[in-house]
C-alpha cells in the first residue's frame, strides 16, 4: 500500500511539474511575447494565441517620448518610440460585422490616431533574429478586442461566458485595414472627434497605459467589458462634459454597439460636426481599384 501511494504521488508531482514548466511562448528571441493562459471559462489553462494580438508594454518614458513594445505592423512585432504631443487628429471607428444571429447588428469600435508627419512613430523590429531596420509611420489604432486560444472563433454568445480575455491592441491603421476591409469585407466608418491637441495626446497615452494594465488575462464580456465599454471608460476618465453622463453599458438590443456609441458620443459633445470623413475603405482604396 505504501509503495502504491509513493507511485501515485510521483505521478501527480510529475504531472504538476510538467504543466508548470510548459510554456506558451513561440519565439525564444522575443522578450515581450506574453506567456499566458486563460484563467477561467471553457478554455481555462489553454495558451492564448498572441500571433497578432498582444497588450502594449511601456518600456521607457522620458519628458518627450514613450518607448513601447508590442506594436503590430506588417505581420510582425515592433518596438515603437512615440514623441509626446505628436497626435494631430483622432477618429472614432465603427464597423458592423457578421454574426450567427442575423437579427443582431453587431459592430466593433476602435480609435484611430494620426500623428504629425514630422514626429512619426519610430519602429525597430522586436525579435532579436529579425533584420535590423528602422521605419516610421504616422497612422495607428488602439483597439480593444477579444483574445483566445488558437482557432477559437468569436461570437457574441461565447463572448458573454468567459471564452476569451480582452486585450488592448497597439496596431497600425494599415494592419487593421487589411484585417477588417480586405480579409472580412467590413465597412469601417470614421467619426472625427472634437478634441484639443492636449486631449488627443492624453487619450493616446492613457490608451497605451490601459492596454498595459489590462494585460491579456482579464476576461472579455460582450455586455460589460468589450471594445466599446473600454473606449468610453477612457473618455469618461479623461474628459469633462457639459452635462453629467452615465457609464456606457452595451444594451441588449438589435443594435447594441454602433447606434448607442454614436448617441453616447453626441451626449458627451465629442463629435466634430463640422467635418465629414470617408470610410476607411474609400480612403485606403487605390486609384486603380474598382
DOKE-893130 format. One record per residue (C-alpha): x, y, z; residue number from 1. Coordinates in steps of 0.2 Angstrom, whole numbers, plus 2048, in hexadecimal, padded with zeros to 3 digits. Example, Ala and Ser with C-alpha at 12.3 -4.5 7.8 and 13.67 -1.06 7.14 Angstrom:
2
+-----+-----+-----+-----+
!  xx !  yy !  zz !   i !
+-----+-----+-----+-----+
! 83E ! 7EA ! 827 !   1 !
! 844 ! 7FB ! 824 !   2 !
+-----+-----+-----+-----+
END
This chain:
290
+-----+-----+-----+-----+
!  xx !  yy !  zz !   i !
+-----+-----+-----+-----+
! 800 ! 800 ! 800 !   1 !
! 80E ! 80C ! 804 !   2 !
! 817 ! 808 ! 7F4 !   3 !
! 807 ! 80C ! 7EA !   4 !
! 805 ! 81D ! 7F3 !   5 !
! 817 ! 821 ! 7EF !   6 !
! 814 ! 81D ! 7DD !   7 !
! 804 ! 827 ! 7DC !   8 !
! 80C ! 836 ! 7E4 !   9 !
! 81A ! 835 ! 7D8 !  10 !
! 80E ! 835 ! 7C9 !  11 !
! 804 ! 844 ! 7D0 !  12 !
! 814 ! 84E ! 7D4 !  13 !
! 81B ! 84A ! 7C2 !  14 !
! 80B ! 850 ! 7BA !  15 !
! 80B ! 860 ! 7C4 !  16 !
! 81D ! 864 ! 7C0 !  17 !
! 81A ! 860 ! 7AE !  18 !
! 80C ! 86D ! 7AD !  19 !
! 816 ! 879 ! 7B7 !  20 !
! 825 ! 878 ! 7AB !  21 !
! 81B ! 878 ! 79B !  22 !
! 81B ! 889 ! 792 !  23 !
! 80F ! 892 ! 787 !  24 !
! 81E ! 89B ! 77E !  25 !
! 821 ! 899 ! 76C !  26 !
! 830 ! 8A4 ! 76A !  27 !
! 83F ! 8A2 ! 775 !  28 !
! 846 ! 8B3 ! 76E !  29 !
! 837 ! 8BE ! 772 !  30 !
! 839 ! 8C4 ! 784 !  31 !
! 827 ! 8CC ! 784 !  32 !
! 81D ! 8BD ! 77E !  33 !
! 810 ! 8B9 ! 78B !  34 !
! 811 ! 8A8 ! 793 !  35 !
! 7FF ! 8A7 ! 798 !  36 !
! 7F0 ! 89C ! 79A !  37 !
! 7DE ! 89F ! 79C !  38 !
! 7DA ! 89F ! 7AF !  39 !
! 7C8 ! 899 ! 7AE !  40 !
! 7BA ! 894 ! 7A3 !  41 !
! 7B8 ! 885 ! 796 !  42 !
! 7CA ! 888 ! 790 !  43 !
! 7D2 ! 88A ! 7A2 !  44 !
! 7E5 ! 886 ! 7A2 !  45 !
! 7E6 ! 886 ! 78F !  46 !
! 7F4 ! 891 ! 787 !  47 !
! 7EE ! 8A2 ! 780 !  48 !
! 7F2 ! 8A5 ! 76E !  49 !
! 7FD ! 8B4 ! 76D !  50 !
! 801 ! 8B3 ! 75B !  51 !
! 7F9 ! 8C3 ! 757 !  52 !
! 7F2 ! 8C9 ! 767 !  53 !
! 7FB ! 8CF ! 776 !  54 !
! 7FA ! 8DD ! 783 !  55 !
! 806 ! 8EC ! 782 !  56 !
! 815 ! 8EB ! 78D !  57 !
! 81C ! 8FD ! 792 !  58 !
! 82F ! 8FB ! 794 !  59 !
! 835 ! 90C ! 797 !  60 !
! 82E ! 91E ! 799 !  61 !
! 837 ! 92E ! 798 !  62 !
! 831 ! 940 ! 798 !  63 !
! 82F ! 940 ! 785 !  64 !
! 82C ! 92E ! 780 !  65 !
! 825 ! 91C ! 784 !  66 !
! 82D ! 90C ! 77F !  67 !
! 821 ! 8FE ! 77D !  68 !
! 822 ! 8EC ! 778 !  69 !
! 815 ! 8E1 ! 76F !  70 !
! 810 ! 8ED ! 761 !  71 !
! 809 ! 8E2 ! 753 !  72 !
! 80D ! 8E7 ! 741 !  73 !
! 810 ! 8DC ! 731 !  74 !
! 80D ! 8CC ! 73A !  75 !
! 81B ! 8CE ! 747 !  76 !
! 81E ! 8D7 ! 757 !  77 !
! 828 ! 8E7 ! 75A !  78 !
! 82E ! 8F2 ! 767 !  79 !
! 827 ! 903 ! 764 !  80 !
! 82D ! 914 ! 76A !  81 !
! 81F ! 921 ! 76C !  82 !
! 823 ! 934 ! 76D !  83 !
! 817 ! 93C ! 779 !  84 !
! 80B ! 949 ! 773 !  85 !
! 80D ! 942 ! 761 !  86 !
! 7FB ! 93D ! 75F !  87 !
! 7F2 ! 949 ! 753 !  88 !
! 7E1 ! 940 ! 750 !  89 !
! 7D6 ! 933 ! 758 !  90 !
! 7C8 ! 929 ! 74F !  91 !
! 7BC ! 91D ! 757 !  92 !
! 7B9 ! 90E ! 74C !  93 !
! 7A9 ! 902 ! 74B !  94 !
! 7A8 ! 8F3 ! 741 !  95 !
! 799 ! 8E7 ! 740 !  96 !
! 79E ! 8D5 ! 73F !  97 !
! 795 ! 8C5 ! 73B !  98 !
! 78F ! 8B9 ! 749 !  99 !
! 785 ! 8A9 ! 74A ! 100 !
! 776 ! 8B4 ! 750 ! 101 !
! 76F ! 8BE ! 740 ! 102 !
! 763 ! 8C7 ! 74B ! 103 !
! 772 ! 8CF ! 755 ! 104 !
! 77C ! 8DD ! 74D ! 105 !
! 78D ! 8DA ! 756 ! 106 !
! 79B ! 8E7 ! 753 ! 107 !
! 7AD ! 8EA ! 759 ! 108 !
! 7B3 ! 8FB ! 75E ! 109 !
! 7C5 ! 901 ! 75F ! 110 !
! 7CF ! 912 ! 75F ! 111 !
! 7DA ! 918 ! 751 ! 112 !
! 7E8 ! 924 ! 755 ! 113 !
! 7F1 ! 92E ! 748 ! 114 !
! 802 ! 935 ! 74C ! 115 !
! 80C ! 944 ! 747 ! 116 !
! 816 ! 93E ! 737 ! 117 !
! 825 ! 947 ! 73E ! 118 !
! 824 ! 93D ! 74F ! 119 !
! 81F ! 92C ! 749 ! 120 !
! 81F ! 91C ! 753 ! 121 !
! 831 ! 914 ! 751 ! 122 !
! 831 ! 901 ! 750 ! 123 !
! 83F ! 8F4 ! 752 ! 124 !
! 83C ! 8E1 ! 751 ! 125 !
! 838 ! 8D9 ! 762 ! 126 !
! 83F ! 8C8 ! 75E ! 127 !
! 852 ! 8C7 ! 760 ! 128 !
! 853 ! 8BB ! 751 ! 129 !
! 84A ! 8C8 ! 745 ! 130 !
! 854 ! 8D2 ! 739 ! 131 !
! 858 ! 8E3 ! 741 ! 132 !
! 84F ! 8F1 ! 739 ! 133 !
! 847 ! 901 ! 73F ! 134 !
! 837 ! 907 ! 737 ! 135 !
! 82A ! 915 ! 73B ! 136 !
! 817 ! 917 ! 739 ! 137 !
! 80B ! 923 ! 73F ! 138 !
! 7FA ! 91A ! 73F ! 139 !
! 7F5 ! 90E ! 74C ! 140 !
! 7E7 ! 906 ! 756 ! 141 !
! 7E3 ! 901 ! 768 ! 142 !
! 7D6 ! 8F3 ! 768 ! 143 !
! 7CF ! 8E9 ! 776 ! 144 !
! 7CB ! 8D7 ! 770 ! 145 !
! 7C8 ! 8C6 ! 776 ! 146 !
! 7D7 ! 8BA ! 777 ! 147 !
! 7D6 ! 8A7 ! 779 ! 148 !
! 7DF ! 897 ! 775 ! 149 !
! 7E4 ! 893 ! 763 ! 150 !
! 7D5 ! 88F ! 758 ! 151 !
! 7C8 ! 894 ! 765 ! 152 !
! 7BB ! 89E ! 75B ! 153 !
! 7B2 ! 8AD ! 762 ! 154 !
! 7A0 ! 8AF ! 763 ! 155 !
! 795 ! 8BB ! 76E ! 156 !
! 78E ! 8AC ! 779 ! 157 !
! 7A0 ! 8A5 ! 77C ! 158 !
! 7A5 ! 8B6 ! 780 ! 159 !
! 799 ! 8B7 ! 78F ! 160 !
! 7A0 ! 8A7 ! 797 ! 161 !
! 7B2 ! 8A8 ! 79A ! 162 !
! 7B8 ! 8A0 ! 78A ! 163 !
! 7C4 ! 8AF ! 787 ! 164 !
! 7CF ! 8BC ! 790 ! 165 !
! 7CF ! 8CE ! 78A ! 166 !
! 7DF ! 8D6 ! 783 ! 167 !
! 7E3 ! 8E8 ! 77E ! 168 !
! 7EC ! 8E7 ! 76D ! 169 !
! 7F9 ! 8F4 ! 768 ! 170 !
! 7F8 ! 8F2 ! 755 ! 171 !
! 7FB ! 8FB ! 745 ! 172 !
! 7EC ! 902 ! 73B ! 173 !
! 7F2 ! 8F8 ! 72C ! 174 !
! 7F2 ! 8E8 ! 736 ! 175 !
! 7E0 ! 8EB ! 73B ! 176 !
! 7DB ! 8EF ! 72A ! 177 !
! 7E1 ! 8DF ! 724 ! 178 !
! 7D8 ! 8D5 ! 732 ! 179 !
! 7C8 ! 8DE ! 731 ! 180 !
! 7C5 ! 8E4 ! 71F ! 181 !
! 7D0 ! 8D8 ! 715 ! 182 !
! 7CE ! 8C8 ! 71F ! 183 !
! 7BC ! 8CA ! 726 ! 184 !
! 7B4 ! 8D6 ! 719 ! 185 !
! 7AF ! 8E2 ! 727 ! 186 !
! 7AA ! 8F4 ! 725 ! 187 !
! 7B4 ! 8FF ! 731 ! 188 !
! 7AB ! 90F ! 734 ! 189 !
! 7B5 ! 91E ! 73B ! 190 !
! 7AF ! 92B ! 747 ! 191 !
! 7BA ! 93A ! 74B ! 192 !
! 7BC ! 93E ! 75D ! 193 !
! 7BC ! 950 ! 763 ! 194 !
! 7CB ! 950 ! 76E ! 195 !
! 7D9 ! 95D ! 772 ! 196 !
! 7EB ! 957 ! 76F ! 197 !
! 7EE ! 955 ! 781 ! 198 !
! 7DE ! 94A ! 783 ! 199 !
! 7E3 ! 940 ! 773 ! 200 !
! 7F4 ! 93C ! 77A ! 201 !
! 7EE ! 938 ! 78B ! 202 !
! 7E1 ! 92C ! 784 ! 203 !
! 7EF ! 923 ! 77A ! 204 !
! 7FA ! 921 ! 789 ! 205 !
! 7EC ! 91C ! 795 ! 206 !
! 7E7 ! 90F ! 788 ! 207 !
! 7F9 ! 908 ! 788 ! 208 !
! 7F9 ! 907 ! 79B ! 209 !
! 7E8 ! 8FF ! 79B ! 210 !
! 7ED ! 8F2 ! 78F ! 211 !
! 7FD ! 8EE ! 79A ! 212 !
! 7F3 ! 8ED ! 7AA ! 213 !
! 7E6 ! 8E2 ! 7A3 ! 214 !
! 7F3 ! 8D6 ! 79C ! 215 !
! 7EC ! 8C6 ! 794 ! 216 !
! 7E3 ! 8BD ! 7A2 ! 217 !
! 7D4 ! 8C8 ! 7A7 ! 218 !
! 7C4 ! 8C0 ! 7A1 ! 219 !
! 7BB ! 8C7 ! 792 ! 220 !
! 7A8 ! 8C9 ! 793 ! 221 !
! 79C ! 8CD ! 785 ! 222 !
! 792 ! 8D9 ! 790 ! 223 !
! 79D ! 8DF ! 79E ! 224 !
! 7AF ! 8E0 ! 798 ! 225 !
! 7B2 ! 8E1 ! 785 ! 226 !
! 7B8 ! 8EC ! 777 ! 227 !
! 7AC ! 8FA ! 77A ! 228 !
! 7AB ! 8FA ! 78D ! 229 !
! 7BE ! 8FB ! 78E ! 230 !
! 7BE ! 90A ! 783 ! 231 !
! 7B0 ! 914 ! 78C ! 232 !
! 7B8 ! 910 ! 79D ! 233 !
! 7C8 ! 918 ! 796 ! 234 !
! 7BE ! 927 ! 790 ! 235 !
! 7B5 ! 929 ! 7A1 ! 236 !
! 7C5 ! 928 ! 7AA ! 237 !
! 7CD ! 936 ! 7A0 ! 238 !
! 7C0 ! 942 ! 79A ! 239 !
! 7B4 ! 94E ! 7A2 ! 240 !
! 7A3 ! 950 ! 79A ! 241 !
! 796 ! 95D ! 79A ! 242 !
! 78A ! 952 ! 7A3 ! 243 !
! 78B ! 943 ! 7AE ! 244 !
! 78B ! 932 ! 7A5 ! 245 !
! 789 ! 920 ! 7AB ! 246 !
! 796 ! 913 ! 7A8 ! 247 !
! 794 ! 90B ! 796 ! 248 !
! 78D ! 8F9 ! 797 ! 249 !
! 789 ! 8EF ! 788 ! 250 !
! 776 ! 8ED ! 787 ! 251 !
! 76E ! 8DD ! 783 ! 252 !
! 766 ! 8E2 ! 773 ! 253 !
! 766 ! 8DF ! 760 ! 254 !
! 773 ! 8ED ! 75E ! 255 !
! 77E ! 8EB ! 76E ! 256 !
! 78D ! 8F5 ! 768 ! 257 !
! 78D ! 901 ! 75A ! 258 !
! 77D ! 90B ! 75D ! 259 !
! 780 ! 90C ! 770 ! 260 !
! 792 ! 911 ! 76D ! 261 !
! 78E ! 91F ! 762 ! 262 !
! 780 ! 925 ! 76E ! 263 !
! 78D ! 924 ! 77C ! 264 !
! 799 ! 92E ! 772 ! 265 !
! 78C ! 93C ! 76F ! 266 !
! 787 ! 93C ! 781 ! 267 !
! 799 ! 93F ! 786 ! 268 !
! 79B ! 94D ! 778 ! 269 !
! 7AA ! 943 ! 771 ! 270 !
! 7A5 ! 943 ! 75E ! 271 !
! 7AD ! 950 ! 753 ! 272 !
! 79D ! 954 ! 749 ! 273 !
! 7A6 ! 960 ! 73D ! 274 !
! 7AF ! 952 ! 735 ! 275 !
! 7AA ! 943 ! 72B ! 276 !
! 7B6 ! 935 ! 728 ! 277 !
! 7B6 ! 927 ! 71B ! 278 !
! 7B5 ! 915 ! 720 ! 279 !
! 7C6 ! 90D ! 723 ! 280 !
! 7C2 ! 902 ! 714 ! 281 !
! 7C1 ! 911 ! 708 ! 282 !
! 7CF ! 91A ! 710 ! 283 !
! 7DB ! 90B ! 70E ! 284 !
! 7D4 ! 906 ! 6FD ! 285 !
! 7E2 ! 907 ! 6EF ! 286 !
! 7DD ! 911 ! 6E0 ! 287 !
! 7DE ! 902 ! 6D5 ! 288 !
! 7D1 ! 8F8 ! 6E0 ! 289 !
! 7C0 ! 8F6 ! 6DA ! 290 !
+-----+-----+-----+-----+
END
